[in-house]
Amino acid sequence: MFKKVLIANRGEIAIRVIRACRDLGIRSAAVFSDADRGALHVRLADEAYYIGPPPSTESYLVIDKIIDVAKKSGAEGIHPGYGFLAENAKFARACSDAGIVFVGPPPDAIEMMGDKMAARKAMIAADVPIVPGTEEPVEREEQAINIAKEIGFPILIKAAAGGGGKGMRIVAEESEIKSGVRGARSEAKSAFGDDRIYIEKYLARPRHIEIQVIADTHGNCVYLGERECSIQRRHQKVIEEAPSPLVDEVMRKKMGEAAVAAARAAGYFNAGTVEFLADQDKNFYFLEMNTRLQVEHPVTELITGIDLATEQIRVASGERLSFEQDDVRIRGHAIECRIYAEDPLSGFLPSTGLLRGYQEPSGPGIRVDSGVYEGAEISVFYDPMISKLLSYGKDRKQAITRMLRALEEYRITGVANNIEFHKDILKHPEFIAGNLSTHFIDEHYRPAEEPVSEIEEAAAVTVALAEHEVRNKVTLSSLKKNVTSSWKMSWRPGSEFNKK
Ligand code: ADP
């Protein structure tokens, strides 16, 4: 087993891994940029290394800097968390070139799954059902028209190198194909430096259901049930839960075995997630494989009792999985709400600034994975996620009740947040009934104001940056005064601070 692991990440996921290290009796080394000098992950780690200026392109994403400090620290392993370098095959190779173990899958598997076309081909070979569509990149617009006619409209044009919902275009009819192909290609080129595109059938009201897998380097590969992540906004997950209200024992076994086949086809080890789209008739189709620990992994931990982060480190160090497929038992129900510093009332614009008042909920069945504290800053430089709020109950009903209690208890002042938005979703009769689809938010949520245009969004970001500069000049005493007053106010029913 390792004696020290370096964590090439920040925020809640860095802390999640620090805790896993501590549970295993391993020393943890953090990295930080100038913006994160006072960050919680830096305080909690056993040691911390400076890696540069706030923009991640100058710190958290610079492979050489990470490898340098890892060597300096004497860490035998590097855990990448999610995001940043987690799915970067070059980074995984740089780790092994430096004689350090990358806590994740082999670089070849990252590469194969990072290319959606290569992944689709491998799935066909492994007999895993894929969304109907093309097996080769689409070069010409006429080709796209023929394919669309064959599989039927609507179609989805996707970037082979895609990720984060970028480079996707829904095309409803023939007249839109040309602009769709051009648009997707140029977006793919600028986002990924790769303009290859392909076509999939656009499934009507699908559910997003994914399977967690974990494999060791001794040939053992196990699935840990599913997570339903259908509650999405702009193709990004907002609420996740496990088990899925749609999935029964038969479907779970089928999907689990397909996911294990997918992992084996990629020569996979360590933790990974095989994402599927499912229709209401329980047919499912491979979407992509995420070759890392996911944001939503804790819902699986709660219903299986398996600690995914420690298991990842154990198998990376060469140990065998501590359980077999038959040992995996699903018990109860878990839900995760992603708590963001963003304003649902103004088009979900990120809201950066100081967390003037901050109190996390707790009590029976509640877990909060966060990377912040009262007085900490939600920086313009990184993802504005404040925390992951999780509830666990003996069944779905209890998990929802407990989540609503926790959302009610959560106190955040200083930045806008999406707590009220989560409450609205959890109280919706269709959510309670488990009637989910990836269109749930579009169909059921009516924002109070019109969504903002791109120009307005750019203007708001400029203002946020300017405010950020001013805020840095605020003296500590004036800050303290504000903490007390807004804090008290936040508990008064109907207070405007309740919303801020
Ligand atoms: P990315 O890698 O950019 O996140 P994915 O392929 O994982 O893209 O898809 C993200 C989301 O987009 C899915 O969860 C689903 O909501 C939607 N989506 C993707 N492909 C399809 C499809 N063929 N039909 C309908 N919705 C889709």
Residues whose N, C-alpha, C, O or C-beta is under 5 A from the ligand:
A	BS01	ADP	V131 L156 G162 G163 G164 G165 K166 E200 K201 Y202 L203 H208 H235 L287 E288 T438
